[in-house]
């Protein structure tokens, strides 16, 4: 069998620069969407319903993009056209979401904001899936952990910038951080505009600096794989691939379920949880200056965990080579669980930086290890579709969390959101336990 050539470090970095821009936009969304929606009138127990549009769009979009990107061979490559289109749409969503109140003559601002959240997440998903598949397309097995770790480093850098931008503009540049009721502060609006510009720039860098293997070159790497059945197309092929997904993929699905259930709860409820539990704000108070300060600080905290993930990602390949990918991922998830658990016990907003260290270690591994393990079990001919299907194990727990979260936080916890963070901690520990039963084919081959 013809093996793929090893790529230079520069080539690996160039192919992943676009992820820096995507994650910058994603971080702005994660850190600010809840307070934007609350500023437009959403209650705490309603937040998960608005966030439901994000995983639902991912659930639909990523398998479709994966299916067609496997079959796209054009002038600009196989994966690149998809992440370019996704970046353009995402940039428009970033600009429009915090400015949703401009459209109140046509629709309530909260519905426009929710619509922009849906558009942003759909376009992030259009861009993300081909990036994952591109690394698997281009790199031989022994470089995959490095490839996904480089993505994690750039994701971390982008997320740090995106998370810290509103606080930086308000506290160091002097951009207004308070707005009239029903409007969004200028520091948030300008953060989203800057994020849109950076997203397009980063995507264009990867688009121009990275080449893809031609159909003829790919066929040489696929000589030992069976030809795909041409009789099955569209939905028939999707359901056939879903039914026949590799065993490793099914096992990783349980790990992903618990991991992303925890992450979704953290993203949705952190601002309310910290505002209530640490800042002492009354429940459902989302219009005061203290609440906006809490929201800005949550952005800083999210930036810290992404900064930690970017640094820790440098060490992931070496740790995985030493103890294996499964044990590495389990260790990191335990760190994440401890970080989330500590939010309840730490006394001040500043001390929560310690919590973010554990969460950052888990986030680094979540962005790299499952994909590195998965890539070794997937047929090269179906890399795109299976990467897309794998996203279902990320979106389904988010959908379940969104549907149940509002009821749980309102009826069981009286809208006191810190307990949702405690549920997230428990889920992270369950993910760590689940990963130990996963079969990692690449690990078994590379350790021989």
GUTORKOL-378586 format. One record per residue (C-alpha): residue number from 1; residue in three letters; x, y, z. Coordinates in steps of 0.5 Angstrom, whole numbers, plus 500, padded with zeros to 3 digits. Example, Ala and Ser with C-alpha at 12.3 -4.5 7.8 and 13.67 -1.06 7.14 Angstrom:
% GUTORKOL-378586
+------+------+-----+-----+-----+
: resi : resn :  px :  py :  pz :
+------+------+-----+-----+-----+
:    1 :  ALA : 525 : 491 : 516 :
:    2 :  SER : 527 : 498 : 514 :
+------+------+-----+-----+-----+
% end
This chain:
% GUTORKOL-378586
+------+------+-----+-----+-----+
: resi : resn :  px :  py :  pz :
+------+------+-----+-----+-----+
:    1 :  UNK : 500 : 500 : 500 :
:    2 :  UNK : 502 : 507 : 498 :
:    3 :  UNK : 503 : 511 : 505 :
:    4 :  UNK : 502 : 519 : 505 :
:    5 :  UNK : 509 : 523 : 506 :
:    6 :  UNK : 510 : 526 : 512 :
:    7 :  UNK : 509 : 534 : 512 :
:    8 :  UNK : 513 : 539 : 514 :
:    9 :  UNK : 512 : 543 : 521 :
:   10 :  UNK : 510 : 549 : 517 :
:   11 :  UNK : 505 : 545 : 512 :
:   12 :  UNK : 502 : 542 : 518 :
:   13 :  UNK : 501 : 549 : 521 :
:   14 :  UNK : 499 : 553 : 515 :
:   15 :  UNK : 493 : 548 : 514 :
:   16 :  UNK : 490 : 549 : 521 :
:   17 :  UNK : 491 : 557 : 521 :
:   18 :  UNK : 484 : 558 : 519 :
:   19 :  UNK : 482 : 554 : 525 :
:   20 :  UNK : 484 : 560 : 529 :
:   21 :  UNK : 479 : 565 : 526 :
:   22 :  UNK : 474 : 560 : 527 :
:   23 :  UNK : 475 : 559 : 534 :
:   24 :  UNK : 476 : 566 : 535 :
:   25 :  UNK : 468 : 567 : 532 :
:   26 :  UNK : 466 : 561 : 536 :
:   27 :  UNK : 469 : 564 : 543 :
:   28 :  UNK : 465 : 570 : 542 :
:   29 :  UNK : 459 : 566 : 541 :
:   30 :  UNK : 460 : 562 : 547 :
:   31 :  UNK : 462 : 567 : 552 :
:   32 :  UNK : 457 : 573 : 550 :
:   33 :  UNK : 451 : 569 : 546 :
:   34 :  UNK : 447 : 568 : 553 :
:   35 :  UNK : 448 : 575 : 555 :
:   36 :  UNK : 446 : 578 : 549 :
:   37 :  UNK : 440 : 574 : 549 :
:   38 :  UNK : 438 : 576 : 556 :
:   39 :  UNK : 440 : 583 : 554 :
:   40 :  UNK : 434 : 582 : 549 :
:   41 :  UNK : 429 : 579 : 554 :
:   42 :  UNK : 431 : 572 : 555 :
:   43 :  UNK : 430 : 569 : 562 :
:   44 :  UNK : 435 : 564 : 565 :
:   45 :  UNK : 431 : 558 : 564 :
:   46 :  UNK : 430 : 560 : 557 :
:   47 :  UNK : 437 : 560 : 555 :
:   48 :  UNK : 438 : 553 : 553 :
:   49 :  UNK : 432 : 553 : 549 :
:   50 :  UNK : 435 : 559 : 544 :
:   51 :  UNK : 442 : 555 : 545 :
:   52 :  UNK : 438 : 549 : 542 :
:   53 :  UNK : 439 : 552 : 535 :
:   54 :  UNK : 446 : 551 : 535 :
:   55 :  UNK : 447 : 543 : 536 :
:   56 :  UNK : 441 : 542 : 531 :
:   57 :  UNK : 444 : 546 : 526 :
:   58 :  UNK : 451 : 542 : 527 :
:   59 :  UNK : 447 : 535 : 527 :
:   60 :  UNK : 444 : 537 : 520 :
:   61 :  UNK : 450 : 541 : 517 :
:   62 :  UNK : 456 : 537 : 519 :
:   63 :  UNK : 454 : 530 : 516 :
:   64 :  UNK : 451 : 533 : 509 :
:   65 :  UNK : 458 : 537 : 509 :
:   66 :  UNK : 462 : 531 : 510 :
:   67 :  UNK : 458 : 527 : 505 :
:   68 :  UNK : 459 : 532 : 499 :
:   69 :  UNK : 466 : 534 : 501 :
:   70 :  UNK : 468 : 527 : 500 :
:   71 :  UNK : 466 : 527 : 493 :
:   72 :  UNK : 468 : 534 : 491 :
:   73 :  UNK : 474 : 535 : 487 :
:   74 :  UNK : 474 : 542 : 484 :
:   75 :  UNK : 479 : 547 : 482 :
:   76 :  UNK : 480 : 549 : 489 :
:   77 :  UNK : 480 : 542 : 492 :
:   78 :  UNK : 476 : 538 : 496 :
:   79 :  UNK : 475 : 541 : 503 :
:   80 :  UNK : 477 : 548 : 502 :
:   81 :  UNK : 471 : 551 : 498 :
:   82 :  UNK : 467 : 549 : 504 :
:   83 :  UNK : 471 : 552 : 509 :
:   84 :  UNK : 471 : 558 : 505 :
:   85 :  UNK : 464 : 559 : 504 :
:   86 :  UNK : 462 : 557 : 512 :
:   87 :  UNK : 467 : 563 : 514 :
:   88 :  UNK : 464 : 568 : 509 :
:   89 :  UNK : 457 : 566 : 512 :
:   90 :  UNK : 460 : 566 : 519 :
:   91 :  UNK : 463 : 573 : 519 :
:   92 :  UNK : 456 : 576 : 517 :
:   93 :  UNK : 453 : 573 : 523 :
:   94 :  UNK : 458 : 575 : 527 :
:   95 :  UNK : 457 : 582 : 525 :
:   96 :  UNK : 449 : 582 : 525 :
:   97 :  UNK : 448 : 578 : 532 :
:   98 :  UNK : 450 : 584 : 537 :
:   99 :  UNK : 446 : 589 : 532 :
:  100 :  UNK : 440 : 585 : 532 :
:  101 :  UNK : 436 : 591 : 535 :
:  102 :  UNK : 437 : 594 : 529 :
:  103 :  UNK : 431 : 590 : 526 :
:  104 :  UNK : 426 : 591 : 531 :
:  105 :  UNK : 421 : 594 : 526 :
:  106 :  UNK : 421 : 587 : 523 :
:  107 :  UNK : 422 : 582 : 528 :
:  108 :  UNK : 423 : 582 : 536 :
:  109 :  UNK : 431 : 583 : 537 :
:  110 :  UNK : 431 : 577 : 541 :
:  111 :  UNK : 428 : 573 : 535 :
:  112 :  UNK : 433 : 576 : 530 :
:  113 :  UNK : 439 : 575 : 535 :
:  114 :  UNK : 437 : 567 : 536 :
:  115 :  UNK : 437 : 567 : 528 :
:  116 :  UNK : 444 : 570 : 528 :
:  117 :  UNK : 446 : 565 : 533 :
:  118 :  UNK : 443 : 559 : 528 :
:  119 :  UNK : 446 : 562 : 522 :
:  120 :  UNK : 453 : 563 : 526 :
:  121 :  UNK : 453 : 556 : 528 :
:  122 :  UNK : 451 : 553 : 522 :
:  123 :  UNK : 457 : 556 : 518 :
:  124 :  UNK : 462 : 554 : 524 :
:  125 :  UNK : 460 : 547 : 522 :
:  126 :  UNK : 460 : 548 : 515 :
:  127 :  UNK : 467 : 550 : 516 :
:  128 :  UNK : 470 : 546 : 522 :
:  129 :  UNK : 468 : 539 : 519 :
:  130 :  UNK : 472 : 540 : 513 :
:  131 :  UNK : 478 : 542 : 517 :
:  132 :  UNK : 478 : 536 : 521 :
:  133 :  UNK : 478 : 532 : 515 :
:  134 :  UNK : 483 : 535 : 511 :
:  135 :  UNK : 488 : 534 : 517 :
:  136 :  UNK : 486 : 526 : 516 :
:  137 :  UNK : 487 : 527 : 509 :
:  138 :  UNK : 494 : 530 : 509 :
:  139 :  UNK : 497 : 526 : 514 :
:  140 :  UNK : 500 : 519 : 515 :
:  141 :  UNK : 498 : 516 : 522 :
:  142 :  UNK : 504 : 517 : 526 :
:  143 :  UNK : 503 : 525 : 525 :
:  144 :  UNK : 496 : 525 : 526 :
:  145 :  UNK : 496 : 527 : 534 :
:  146 :  UNK : 501 : 532 : 532 :
:  147 :  UNK : 496 : 535 : 527 :
:  148 :  UNK : 490 : 535 : 531 :
:  149 :  UNK : 494 : 538 : 537 :
:  150 :  UNK : 497 : 544 : 532 :
:  151 :  UNK : 489 : 545 : 531 :
:  152 :  UNK : 488 : 545 : 538 :
:  153 :  UNK : 494 : 550 : 539 :
:  154 :  UNK : 491 : 555 : 534 :
:  155 :  UNK : 484 : 554 : 537 :
:  156 :  UNK : 486 : 556 : 544 :
:  157 :  UNK : 490 : 562 : 541 :
:  158 :  UNK : 484 : 564 : 537 :
:  159 :  UNK : 479 : 563 : 543 :
:  160 :  UNK : 484 : 567 : 548 :
:  161 :  UNK : 483 : 573 : 543 :
:  162 :  UNK : 476 : 572 : 542 :
:  163 :  UNK : 474 : 571 : 549 :
:  164 :  UNK : 478 : 577 : 552 :
:  165 :  UNK : 477 : 582 : 547 :
:  166 :  UNK : 470 : 585 : 550 :
:  167 :  UNK : 474 : 586 : 557 :
:  168 :  UNK : 480 : 589 : 553 :
:  169 :  UNK : 476 : 594 : 549 :
:  170 :  UNK : 472 : 596 : 555 :
:  171 :  UNK : 478 : 596 : 560 :
:  172 :  UNK : 484 : 598 : 556 :
:  173 :  UNK : 481 : 602 : 550 :
:  174 :  UNK : 476 : 605 : 553 :
:  175 :  UNK : 470 : 603 : 549 :
:  176 :  UNK : 463 : 603 : 552 :
:  177 :  UNK : 461 : 597 : 556 :
:  178 :  UNK : 454 : 599 : 559 :
:  179 :  UNK : 448 : 600 : 554 :
:  180 :  UNK : 441 : 602 : 555 :
:  181 :  UNK : 436 : 596 : 557 :
:  182 :  UNK : 435 : 592 : 551 :
:  183 :  UNK : 441 : 594 : 547 :
:  184 :  UNK : 448 : 591 : 547 :
:  185 :  UNK : 455 : 595 : 549 :
:  186 :  UNK : 459 : 597 : 544 :
:  187 :  UNK : 465 : 593 : 547 :
:  188 :  UNK : 461 : 587 : 545 :
:  189 :  UNK : 459 : 590 : 538 :
:  190 :  UNK : 466 : 591 : 536 :
:  191 :  UNK : 469 : 585 : 539 :
:  192 :  UNK : 464 : 581 : 534 :
:  193 :  UNK : 466 : 586 : 528 :
:  194 :  UNK : 474 : 585 : 529 :
:  195 :  UNK : 472 : 577 : 530 :
:  196 :  UNK : 469 : 577 : 523 :
:  197 :  UNK : 475 : 580 : 520 :
:  198 :  UNK : 480 : 576 : 523 :
:  199 :  UNK : 476 : 570 : 521 :
:  200 :  UNK : 476 : 571 : 514 :
:  201 :  UNK : 483 : 573 : 514 :
:  202 :  UNK : 485 : 566 : 517 :
:  203 :  UNK : 481 : 562 : 513 :
:  204 :  UNK : 484 : 566 : 507 :
:  205 :  UNK : 491 : 564 : 509 :
:  206 :  UNK : 490 : 557 : 510 :
:  207 :  UNK : 486 : 557 : 503 :
:  208 :  UNK : 492 : 560 : 499 :
:  209 :  UNK : 497 : 556 : 503 :
:  210 :  UNK : 495 : 549 : 503 :
:  211 :  UNK : 494 : 544 : 497 :
:  212 :  UNK : 490 : 538 : 497 :
:  213 :  UNK : 492 : 531 : 494 :
:  214 :  UNK : 489 : 530 : 487 :
:  215 :  UNK : 484 : 525 : 486 :
:  216 :  UNK : 489 : 521 : 482 :
:  217 :  UNK : 494 : 521 : 488 :
:  218 :  UNK : 488 : 520 : 493 :
:  219 :  UNK : 487 : 513 : 489 :
:  220 :  UNK : 494 : 511 : 491 :
:  221 :  UNK : 493 : 511 : 498 :
:  222 :  UNK : 486 : 508 : 497 :
:  223 :  UNK : 489 : 502 : 494 :
:  224 :  UNK : 488 : 497 : 499 :
:  225 :  UNK : 481 : 500 : 501 :
:  226 :  UNK : 474 : 497 : 497 :
:  227 :  UNK : 471 : 501 : 492 :
:  228 :  UNK : 465 : 505 : 495 :
:  229 :  UNK : 458 : 502 : 493 :
:  230 :  UNK : 455 : 507 : 487 :
:  231 :  UNK : 448 : 504 : 488 :
:  232 :  UNK : 447 : 507 : 495 :
:  233 :  UNK : 447 : 515 : 494 :
:  234 :  UNK : 444 : 521 : 499 :
:  235 :  UNK : 441 : 519 : 505 :
:  236 :  UNK : 441 : 511 : 503 :
:  237 :  UNK : 449 : 512 : 503 :
:  238 :  UNK : 448 : 516 : 510 :
:  239 :  UNK : 444 : 511 : 514 :
:  240 :  UNK : 449 : 505 : 511 :
:  241 :  UNK : 455 : 509 : 513 :
:  242 :  UNK : 452 : 510 : 520 :
:  243 :  UNK : 449 : 503 : 521 :
:  244 :  UNK : 456 : 500 : 519 :
:  245 :  UNK : 460 : 505 : 523 :
:  246 :  UNK : 467 : 503 : 526 :
:  247 :  UNK : 467 : 500 : 533 :
:  248 :  UNK : 472 : 505 : 536 :
:  249 :  UNK : 467 : 510 : 533 :
:  250 :  UNK : 461 : 507 : 537 :
:  251 :  UNK : 466 : 507 : 543 :
:  252 :  UNK : 468 : 514 : 543 :
:  253 :  UNK : 461 : 516 : 542 :
:  254 :  UNK : 459 : 515 : 549 :
:  255 :  UNK : 466 : 519 : 551 :
:  256 :  UNK : 464 : 525 : 547 :
:  257 :  UNK : 456 : 525 : 549 :
:  258 :  UNK : 459 : 526 : 557 :
:  259 :  UNK : 464 : 531 : 555 :
:  260 :  UNK : 460 : 535 : 550 :
:  261 :  UNK : 454 : 535 : 555 :
:  262 :  UNK : 459 : 538 : 560 :
:  263 :  UNK : 461 : 543 : 556 :
:  264 :  UNK : 454 : 545 : 553 :
:  265 :  UNK : 452 : 546 : 561 :
:  266 :  UNK : 458 : 550 : 562 :
:  267 :  UNK : 458 : 555 : 556 :
:  268 :  UNK : 450 : 556 : 557 :
:  269 :  UNK : 450 : 557 : 565 :
:  270 :  UNK : 457 : 560 : 567 :
:  271 :  UNK : 455 : 567 : 566 :
:  272 :  UNK : 449 : 567 : 570 :
:  273 :  UNK : 452 : 562 : 575 :
:  274 :  UNK : 458 : 566 : 577 :
:  275 :  UNK : 454 : 572 : 577 :
:  276 :  UNK : 449 : 569 : 582 :
:  277 :  UNK : 454 : 565 : 586 :
:  278 :  UNK : 460 : 569 : 586 :
:  279 :  UNK : 458 : 576 : 585 :
:  280 :  UNK : 452 : 575 : 589 :
:  281 :  UNK : 447 : 578 : 584 :
:  282 :  UNK : 439 : 577 : 585 :
:  283 :  UNK : 437 : 571 : 580 :
:  284 :  UNK : 435 : 574 : 573 :
:  285 :  UNK : 438 : 580 : 574 :
:  286 :  UNK : 441 : 581 : 567 :
:  287 :  UNK : 441 : 589 : 566 :
:  288 :  UNK : 445 : 592 : 572 :
:  289 :  UNK : 453 : 594 : 571 :
:  290 :  UNK : 455 : 588 : 575 :
:  291 :  UNK : 452 : 583 : 571 :
:  292 :  UNK : 455 : 586 : 565 :
:  293 :  UNK : 462 : 586 : 569 :
:  294 :  UNK : 461 : 579 : 571 :
:  295 :  UNK : 460 : 577 : 563 :
:  296 :  UNK : 466 : 581 : 561 :
:  297 :  UNK : 470 : 577 : 567 :
:  298 :  UNK : 467 : 570 : 564 :
:  299 :  UNK : 470 : 572 : 558 :
:  300 :  UNK : 477 : 573 : 561 :
:  301 :  UNK : 476 : 566 : 565 :
:  302 :  UNK : 474 : 563 : 558 :
:  303 :  UNK : 480 : 566 : 555 :
:  304 :  UNK : 484 : 563 : 561 :
:  305 :  UNK : 482 : 556 : 559 :
:  306 :  UNK : 483 : 556 : 552 :
:  307 :  UNK : 490 : 559 : 553 :
:  308 :  UNK : 492 : 553 : 558 :
:  309 :  UNK : 489 : 549 : 552 :
:  310 :  UNK : 494 : 552 : 547 :
:  311 :  UNK : 500 : 551 : 552 :
:  312 :  UNK : 498 : 544 : 554 :
:  313 :  UNK : 497 : 542 : 547 :
:  314 :  UNK : 504 : 542 : 545 :
:  315 :  UNK : 505 : 537 : 550 :
:  316 :  UNK : 499 : 532 : 548 :
:  317 :  UNK : 503 : 528 : 543 :
:  318 :  UNK : 509 : 527 : 548 :
:  319 :  UNK : 504 : 525 : 553 :
:  320 :  UNK : 500 : 520 : 548 :
:  321 :  UNK : 507 : 517 : 546 :
:  322 :  UNK : 509 : 515 : 553 :
:  323 :  UNK : 502 : 513 : 556 :
:  324 :  UNK : 497 : 512 : 550 :
:  325 :  UNK : 492 : 516 : 547 :
:  326 :  UNK : 486 : 513 : 552 :
:  327 :  UNK : 490 : 514 : 558 :
:  328 :  UNK : 492 : 521 : 556 :
:  329 :  UNK : 485 : 523 : 555 :
:  330 :  UNK : 482 : 520 : 561 :
:  331 :  UNK : 487 : 524 : 565 :
:  332 :  UNK : 485 : 530 : 562 :
:  333 :  UNK : 478 : 529 : 563 :
:  334 :  UNK : 479 : 528 : 570 :
:  335 :  UNK : 482 : 535 : 571 :
:  336 :  UNK : 476 : 538 : 567 :
:  337 :  UNK : 472 : 535 : 572 :
:  338 :  UNK : 476 : 537 : 578 :
:  339 :  UNK : 476 : 544 : 575 :
:  340 :  UNK : 468 : 545 : 574 :
:  341 :  UNK : 467 : 542 : 581 :
:  342 :  UNK : 472 : 547 : 584 :
:  343 :  UNK : 467 : 553 : 581 :
:  344 :  UNK : 462 : 552 : 587 :
:  345 :  UNK : 468 : 552 : 592 :
:  346 :  UNK : 472 : 558 : 590 :
:  347 :  UNK : 471 : 564 : 594 :
:  348 :  UNK : 472 : 570 : 589 :
:  349 :  UNK : 472 : 571 : 582 :
:  350 :  UNK : 479 : 572 : 581 :
:  351 :  UNK : 480 : 565 : 584 :
:  352 :  UNK : 476 : 562 : 579 :
:  353 :  UNK : 482 : 562 : 574 :
:  354 :  UNK : 485 : 556 : 578 :
:  355 :  UNK : 478 : 552 : 576 :
:  356 :  UNK : 480 : 554 : 568 :
:  357 :  UNK : 487 : 550 : 569 :
:  358 :  UNK : 483 : 544 : 569 :
:  359 :  UNK : 478 : 546 : 564 :
:  360 :  UNK : 483 : 548 : 559 :
:  361 :  UNK : 487 : 541 : 560 :
:  362 :  UNK : 481 : 537 : 558 :
:  363 :  UNK : 479 : 542 : 553 :
:  364 :  UNK : 486 : 541 : 549 :
:  365 :  UNK : 485 : 533 : 550 :
:  366 :  UNK : 477 : 534 : 547 :
:  367 :  UNK : 479 : 538 : 541 :
:  368 :  UNK : 485 : 533 : 539 :
:  369 :  UNK : 485 : 526 : 542 :
:  370 :  UNK : 478 : 523 : 540 :
:  371 :  UNK : 480 : 525 : 533 :
:  372 :  UNK : 487 : 522 : 533 :
:  373 :  UNK : 484 : 516 : 535 :
:  374 :  UNK : 478 : 516 : 531 :
:  375 :  UNK : 482 : 517 : 524 :
:  376 :  UNK : 486 : 511 : 525 :
:  377 :  UNK : 479 : 507 : 525 :
:  378 :  UNK : 476 : 510 : 519 :
:  379 :  UNK : 476 : 508 : 511 :
:  380 :  UNK : 480 : 514 : 508 :
:  381 :  UNK : 474 : 514 : 502 :
:  382 :  UNK : 469 : 516 : 508 :
:  383 :  UNK : 473 : 520 : 512 :
:  384 :  UNK : 469 : 526 : 511 :
:  385 :  UNK : 462 : 523 : 512 :
:  386 :  UNK : 465 : 519 : 518 :
:  387 :  UNK : 468 : 526 : 521 :
:  388 :  UNK : 461 : 529 : 520 :
:  389 :  UNK : 457 : 523 : 523 :
:  390 :  UNK : 462 : 523 : 529 :
:  391 :  UNK : 459 : 530 : 530 :
:  392 :  UNK : 452 : 527 : 532 :
:  393 :  UNK : 456 : 525 : 538 :
:  394 :  UNK : 457 : 532 : 540 :
:  395 :  UNK : 451 : 535 : 538 :
:  396 :  UNK : 446 : 530 : 541 :
:  397 :  UNK : 448 : 531 : 548 :
:  398 :  UNK : 447 : 539 : 547 :
:  399 :  UNK : 440 : 538 : 544 :
:  400 :  UNK : 438 : 533 : 550 :
:  401 :  UNK : 442 : 539 : 555 :
:  402 :  UNK : 438 : 544 : 551 :
:  403 :  UNK : 431 : 541 : 552 :
:  404 :  UNK : 432 : 539 : 559 :
:  405 :  UNK : 436 : 544 : 562 :
:  406 :  UNK : 431 : 550 : 562 :
:  407 :  UNK : 426 : 545 : 566 :
:  408 :  UNK : 432 : 543 : 571 :
:  409 :  UNK : 435 : 550 : 573 :
:  410 :  UNK : 428 : 553 : 574 :
:  411 :  UNK : 424 : 547 : 577 :
:  412 :  UNK : 430 : 543 : 581 :
:  413 :  UNK : 434 : 549 : 582 :
:  414 :  UNK : 430 : 555 : 582 :
:  415 :  UNK : 434 : 558 : 577 :
:  416 :  UNK : 440 : 558 : 581 :
:  417 :  UNK : 445 : 556 : 576 :
:  418 :  UNK : 451 : 554 : 579 :
:  419 :  UNK : 448 : 547 : 580 :
:  420 :  UNK : 448 : 546 : 573 :
:  421 :  UNK : 456 : 547 : 573 :
:  422 :  UNK : 456 : 541 : 578 :
:  423 :  UNK : 452 : 537 : 573 :
:  424 :  UNK : 457 : 539 : 568 :
:  425 :  UNK : 463 : 536 : 573 :
:  426 :  UNK : 459 : 530 : 574 :
:  427 :  UNK : 459 : 529 : 566 :
:  428 :  UNK : 466 : 530 : 565 :
:  429 :  UNK : 468 : 525 : 570 :
:  430 :  UNK : 463 : 520 : 567 :
:  431 :  UNK : 467 : 521 : 560 :
:  432 :  UNK : 474 : 520 : 563 :
:  433 :  UNK : 471 : 513 : 566 :
:  434 :  UNK : 468 : 511 : 559 :
:  435 :  UNK : 474 : 513 : 555 :
:  436 :  UNK : 478 : 507 : 558 :
:  437 :  UNK : 474 : 502 : 554 :
:  438 :  UNK : 475 : 505 : 547 :
:  439 :  UNK : 479 : 501 : 542 :
:  440 :  UNK : 485 : 505 : 539 :
:  441 :  UNK : 488 : 502 : 533 :
:  442 :  UNK : 493 : 507 : 531 :
:  443 :  UNK : 496 : 506 : 538 :
:  444 :  UNK : 496 : 498 : 538 :
:  445 :  UNK : 500 : 499 : 531 :
:  446 :  UNK : 505 : 504 : 533 :
:  447 :  UNK : 507 : 501 : 539 :
:  448 :  UNK : 509 : 495 : 536 :
+------+------+-----+-----+-----+
% end
